[in-house]
Amino acid sequence: MLSNDLVYELFDYLDSYNIYMIFSQLNTRYTCLIKSLRMTIDMNYITRTMFHHYLYLIIPNTLSQITTLKLYNNKTVKQIELFFEIFNDLSLFTHIKSLYLNAVKEKELTKIVLQLPKLPLLTNLSVVLSKSDRYRGSNIVNFNIIFSQQIASLKHISIVLNNKRFYLNEMNEYVSSIETVTINPLHYDDMINLFRYIPHVKRLTVNLINVGSSASDSDSSISIDESDTVSADDSWSKKDESSSSDYEAMPLIHLPVSMSNLIYFKLNAKHTEFNQITSVFNQMPKLKYLSLQSENEDFLDGFRLERCLSTSLIELKHFELLVLSNYDNIVDSDENNEDEEYEVTLTMNVDKILKSFKTDYWRRHDWNFVCDYSGLNEYFDLQLYTMPYLSNTYHLVLGDPDQVMMIRSTAKIGIKDDIAYKNVDCLDLYLESPHTYNRIYQHEQQLDRRYLSVTTLKLQTMDDELKKWRLPFMLSAIENSIVASNLKCVCLETELNTSFLLKLLEKAPNVKVLKILNDTTDILCNRQLCAIINQQIKQLSFSSTVYLRYNQIKTFCSLLVNIEYLRIKFEKTNDLQKSLTRFMERMTALRFLKIYKFESDRYDKKLISFFNQCEQQYILDNEHKYSLSVWIK
């Protein structure tokens, strides 16, 4: 007989669902052991049968044991709504410490937030608002209860707003317990306002809306001090390292509260002005870790950035930077003549950029920078970054001899791919047709870089010749850039040759998610491709611009019967009900279906009517304007 300690060790390898369903009815001993467990209820990617077991069997018998609850509306339908219809009083969950609400709708969240004060031990709250929420209201979500003292135990908050705007009313009481805050995306003014209510926060992560507000438009509580100045007028490329004292006057922004406890700040500033970003550093005297991402070229000036960091953040120990800059050198020459264009030269001086980051300040801290840049004619792209690369997505163009990537660094030693790009899990690869073989191989040899942690590949090309041309080059470019066996998701963002897709999936046997723009006819005509998709792909998404024809349903269902999650559009036909009946009967593994609408009242009513007739068999969500979601089993 296994000891209790060994049984608990065994339980560590199982989720709560399997622990309860397998062991709860074995005997009295195992029943007692289960009652002493702390339970994590994670409803991601579950079937309807599992959901039913959770609602009516597992959760009612483990209410006081649940410490973590994770609910998801994506890949299921109305999961959060159905859960709170049954468990409408959160005070029943006496030991919940962590609550995760993924793809929650605004009206659902409004009701749930009112009950959060009933969770006396709640320390972690994660909220991701639905992208497809039809309910708009004022498009502003009020988070007052979360950022008030009504939830005294709360210490860690993560909020993804998607198409909503963050809002806080005036509150007299400051929150004293919150230590970690992550909000994405956020308006600049809303970030400044948020600072008032989290004066004791230690870790802050913010992703700003792309266009920041100007100082003159900001909150009235923000004051302007003309005496403390940093120039933003002169071009960084014209400055010399000796001219740091010659900056022209530009007002700094002073915050209404000091962030004196903040030690970690991660900020994606987008195009927000240099002064608006660096001004907040003055109120963060104890900051030790700064991670900064920007698309504003002012941050390419190492002299200016050094002056700000060395005076405002004297305790800074760790600094990360990623600056993305690109230009389109083709500009309309005459507003009255839209067809006439001329070329302008906006190529930056890379030597001056790197020189500004080679001062004693940067070397003393051992903060080294890499500069990737490309573009000889129409476009110029540049990335300046510390290592490891900050973003989880890297954009790469291969094949175009005019877009050959050049790599420069301030480091004295070489760049190690496994360290420098360990954060990159998504490679956005743009393939263009090279003009000659020699340029191809020069390019590959020159790049000599691999992104070893990539699990998602986004692939596109606008070159029609490449779609028919030289599959070996395309596959070689991918294999030389990533470890194909690590791939889990492939997104084809342009229509590509099915033979190429077949070869790619053969080299990437662990891909489970596939998103394609090809017509269903192209896919079904390649039986080898269908066989490998049916064997390894669990989630398959077609574009909303193509549809499954009535006469293809039998073939589709026989060749791709193992798909579990599917996004597709059906042909607009008078026999729609017959098509859907045949399809649903034959796709026996299907768990979740998203059907794109035609936005035609007659067709969409037929579509919805079919599933409503089977309401006991399916759970529907028709709130999205462009699609119908069906939770099948």
Stockholm file with secondary structure:
# STOCKHOLM 1.0

chainA/1-633         MLSNDLVYELFDYLDSYNIYMIFSQLNTRYTCLIKSLRMTIDMNYITRTMFHHYLYLIIPNTLSQITTLKLYNNKTVKQIELFFEIFNDLSLFTHIKSLYLNAVKEKELTKIVLQLPKLPLLTNLSVVLSKSDRYRGSNIVNFNIIFSQQIASLKHISIVLNNKRFYLNEMNEYVSSIETVTINPLHYDDMINLFRYIPHVKRLTVNLINVGSSASDSDSSISIDESDTVSADDSWSKKDESSSSDYEAMPLIHLPVSMSNLIYFKLNAKHTEFNQITSVFNQMPKLKYLSLQSENEDFLDGFRLERCLSTSLIELKHFELLVLSNYDNIVDSDENNEDEEYEVTLTMNVDKILKSFKTDYWRRHDWNFVCDYSGLNEYFDLQLYTMPYLSNTYHLVLGDPDQVMMIRSTAKIGIKDDIAYKNVDCLDLYLESPHTYNRIYQHEQQLDRRYLSVTTLKLQTMDDELKKWRLPFMLSAIENSIVASNLKCVCLETELNTSFLLKLLEKAPNVKVLKILNDTTDILCNRQLCAIINQQIKQLSFSSTVYLRYNQIKTFCSLLVNIEYLRIKFEKTNDLQKSLTRFMERMTALRFLKIYKFESDRYDKKLISFFNQCEQQYILDNEHKYSLSVWIK
#=GR chainA/1-633 SS CCCHHHHHHHHTTSCHHHHHHHHTTTCHHHHHHHHTSCEEEECTTCCHHHHHHIIIIIHHHSGGGEEEEEEECTTSSSHHHHHHHHCCCGGGCTTCCEEEEEEECHHHHHHHHHHGGGCTTCCEEEEEECTTCCCCTTSEEECTTTTSTTSTTCCEEEEECTTSEEECCCCSSCCCSCCEEEEEEECHHHHHHHHTTCTTCSEEEEEECSSCCCGGGSCTTCEEEEEEECCCSSCGGGCCGGGGGGCCCCEEEECSSCCTTCCEEEEECTTCCHHHHHHHHTTCTTCCEEEEEECCGGGGCHHHHHHHHHHHCTTCCEEEEEEEEEEECEEEEETTEEEEEEECCCCCCHHHHHHTTCSHHHHHTTCCEEEEEECSSSEEEEEEEESSCSSSEEEEEESCGGGCCEEEESCSSCCCHHHHTTTCCEEEEEECCCSSHHHHHHHHHHHCCCBTTCCEEEEECCCHHHHHSCHHHHHHHHHHHBCGGGCCEEEECSCCCHHHHHHHHHHCTTCCEEEECSCHHHHHHCHHHHHHHHHHCSEEEECTTCCBCGGGHHHHHHHSTTCSEEEECBCCCTTHHHHHHHHHHHCTTCCEEEEECCSCHHHHHHHHHHHHTTTTTCEEECCSSSEEEEECC
#=GC SS_cons         CCCHHHHHHHHTTSCHHHHHHHHTTTCHHHHHHHHTSCEEEECTTCCHHHHHHIIIIIHHHSGGGEEEEEEECTTSSSHHHHHHHHCCCGGGCTTCCEEEEEEECHHHHHHHHHHGGGCTTCCEEEEEECTTCCCCTTSEEECTTTTSTTSTTCCEEEEECTTSEEECCCCSSCCCSCCEEEEEEECHHHHHHHHTTCTTCSEEEEEECSSCCCGGGSCTTCEEEEEEECCCSSCGGGCCGGGGGGCCCCEEEECSSCCTTCCEEEEECTTCCHHHHHHHHTTCTTCCEEEEEECCGGGGCHHHHHHHHHHHCTTCCEEEEEEEEEEECEEEEETTEEEEEEECCCCCCHHHHHHTTCSHHHHHTTCCEEEEEECSSSEEEEEEEESSCSSSEEEEEESCGGGCCEEEESCSSCCCHHHHTTTCCEEEEEECCCSSHHHHHHHHHHHCCCBTTCCEEEEECCCHHHHHSCHHHHHHHHHHHBCGGGCCEEEECSCCCHHHHHHHHHHCTTCCEEEECSCHHHHHHCHHHHHHHHHHCSEEEECTTCCBCGGGHHHHHHHSTTCSEEEECBCCCTTHHHHHHHHHHHCTTCCEEEEECCSCHHHHHHHHHHHHTTTTTCEEECCSSSEEEEECC
//
